[in-house]
């Protein structure tokens, strides 16, 4: 399923947003969902409302067999197989459509984790790396929910450094089976999974290999369920492998290529986490709006008070910004997949390569999504007041459940460093010309500033702000790379600051382009609230980029060089005053009038 979104003459590549101007016609926006897309979204939302929320306490208590049964039910709707080709029993949808289904599960609390693990890291390794026999044997069952899956990578001594795992595999004397020994931890769906994707090192290999294990293999044992802060309804176990014999035909892909599988599947997991939390945020806002409209203090609903409206408005703006950025990146990935497939590449390989091309954006959306969600659910608890602290409310559930997202799929700290590292590596390979624009920014610092009139068009004016945000990012990244060279990799605080600047610049640009596109296609009235959100977000982002940039610069520069770049930072993050209070009030009023998230 695709939309009529135009593809530019030369499609943008991952990380290129920093050095290239993008037009509104080049990005996909949620206003372009087709009726079929909206029906798919509604199917998922209806399932959550009818089958998950009424059974939330039973799910949280991990009632025996309930989550597996619910996975089978959602499988009957086709939602477990959105990315699976039709010949294997799936829907064969494009990546963007799969992301929308993922979003529909965002309000499902712990079940969203079970769903995401099953459809993502448990199914996709076989779908994209399995041979024909492996796909035919396992994927149809995973697609219907008849088989449930999990992914066994993390070990007690290997988390972020996944390739350091100690689980071993040795070929038996007959050459018929690999014998696995080791321990895995934090395994989502571990308590009921039929199929386990297990990573281990064969003999003295430097890199991991991957294996498809079946739960019935002798020697697989598990610890009791982990006691967790949140996502309590999600099964999380330690899994032990004691002389587990795995048929040689269940080696996944090639020997020593397991780490490649892990990295590419994690890229998918990162941006899909950005998708699922869009649903979490929208759900939390709707719950909050309903409560503030119903709760009265001092003779009127608390939704009439400015402090509450500020919170509702800002929650909506941050969520709208997240949605805009995530689906922009998702469309870029879909375009890359389509281009590779059109060139004759196998669809599965094209999907992996298309997503890998935008690995920086995948990491960025994981960071942005998890941190926006933390902000939104925290404010949801606050607007509920004392009731928000009560386990009787879904706000309390959402607050606890959200915290894991900054750790899942690689911690946000790791993902920040990966974002910068991947973009710099693209530059070193000649895939991105970062040097020319970075040098141009350096020259601009020593030149005379231009003081022309600002564009009359509000969107062109704000695209000018974004262009300066990118210059600020390039200034810091370029000077840090030049000054610190090989030691930059050790300066994690600086790398994280650069990553934040890039994330906010990307998201700000996405918002401007979305509002501009709405204004062009639907008129000024339809664009009024999107424009309010755009202006408020950019005013906020300018300050955030300024602080992150200054702190990074002060970490390695000094003297006149530092003074010059601090002046540049001030210039590149300057925006005109804007009444954010009234804009947030208008955004909040739209929520209050409809008693739900409406954008």
JONORWO-V281928 format. One line per field, one symbol per residue. ss: DSSP state (a for helix, b for strand, c for the rest). phi: phi as a letter, one per 40 degrees, with the letter a starting at -180 (. if undefined). psi: psi as a letter, one per 30 degrees, with the letter a starting at -180 (. if undefined). A space follows every 50 residues. Layout:
# JONORWO-V281928
ss: ???
phi: ???
psi: ???
This chain:
# JONORWO-V281928
ss: cccccccccccccccaaacccccaaacccaaaccaaaaaaaaaaaaaaaa aaaaaaaaaacccccaaaaaaaaaaacccccccccaaaccccccaaaaaa aaaacaaacaaaaaaaaaaaaacaaaaaaccaaaaaaaaaaaaaccccbb bbccbccbcccaaacccbbbbcccccbbbbbbbbbbbbccccccbbbbbb bbccccccbbbbbbcccccbbbcccccccccccccbbbbbbbbbbbbaaa bbcccccaaaaaaaaaaaaaaaaaaaaaaaaaaaaaaaaaaaaacbbccb baaacaaaaaaaaaaaaaaaaaaaaaaaaaaaaaaaaaaaaaccccaaaa aaaaaaacaaaaaaaaaaaaaaaaaaaaaaaaaaaaaaaccccaaaaaaa aaaaaacccccaaaaaaaaaaaaaaaaacccccaaaaaaaaaaaaacccc cccccccaaaaaaaaaaaaaaaaaaaaaaaaaaaaaaaaacaaaaaaaaa aaaaaaaaaaaaaaaaaaaaaacaaaaaaaaaaaaaaaaaaaaaaaaaaa aaacccccaaaaaaaaaaaaaacccccccaaaaaaaaaaaaaaaccccc
phi: .bbcccbccbccbdgcdcbbcbccccbcbdccdcccdcccdcdccccccc bcccbccccccfddgccdcccccccccgccbcccdccbgccgcccccccc cddcccccfccccccccccbccccdcccbccdcccccbcdccccgdbbba bbbcbdbbbcccccdbdbbbccccgbbcbcbibbbfccgdcbccbbcbba bcfbdcbcbbbcbbdccchcbbccdccbcbfccccbbcbbbbfccbddcc ccgbdgbccccdccccdccccccdcccdcccccccdcccdcccccbafga dccccdcccdccccdcccccccdccccccccdcdccccccccchcddccc cccccccbddcccccccdcccccdccccccccccgdccccccbcccdccc ccccccbdfgdcccccccdcdccccccccgcbcccccccccccccccccc bcccdcccccccccdcdcdccdccccccccccccfccddccccccccccc cccccccccdcccccccccccbhccccccdcdcdcccccccdcccdcccc ccdccabagcccdcccccccccbcbcdaccdcccccccccccccgacbc
psi: kllgkkklejkklkffffgkkklefflklffgkleeeeeeeeeeeeeeee feefgeeeeeghkkfeeeeeeeefeffgffhefklefggafhlleeeeee eeefgeggbeeeeeeeeefcfeeeeeefflleeeeeeeeeeeeffekkll jjeklegjceiefgkfklkkklefgfkkjkkakllhjkgefgkekkjkkl kkbgkelllkkjkkffkkfjlkllkkkleahffkkjlkkkjjhkjkkffg kkclkggeeeeeeeeeeeeefeeeeefeeeeeeeeeeeeeefefkkkhgl kfffkeeeeeeeeeeeeeeeeeeeeefeeeeeeeeeeeeeefggkkeeee eeeeeefheeeeeefeeeeeeeeeeefeeeeeffbefffkfflfeeeeee efefffelhkleeeeeeeeeeeeeeeeffgfkifeeeeeeeeeeeflkkk hlkkkekeeeefeeeeeeeeeeeeeeeeeeeeefbffeffieeeeeeeee eeeeeeeeeeeeeeeeeeeeffleeffeeeeeeeeeeeeeeeeeeeeeee eeefffllbeeeeeeeeeeeefgkllkkifeeeeeeeeeeeeefhlkf.
